[in-house]
Amino acid sequence: MRYPLRTHFHLEVRMKDEIKGKADELKGKLTGDKKEEWKGKAEQEADKMRRGARDIRDDAKDTANDMDEEARRRDREAETVREKKSW
């Protein structure tokens, strides 16, 4: 389960990084500075990698939490079954 605040924060940060990289690339194109242009492209690619890693991390956390909740639910069900048996 994703948390809206965490997702919103990530979108906000992602947009900032993406815009900065695009601005650097455009600045390089307008001034004819290849170094600045490539710097902007590199920032954009690095941002894509960061976002991918962040998404993988968040998905892993969500899956672990779901598995933990499922294990707790099964433990509660097992306790209920043990309590019902009156041997």
HELIX and SHEET records of a PDB file:
HELIX    1   1 PRO A    4  THR A   31  1                                  28    
HELIX    2   2 LYS A   34  LYS A   84  1                                  51    
END                                                                             
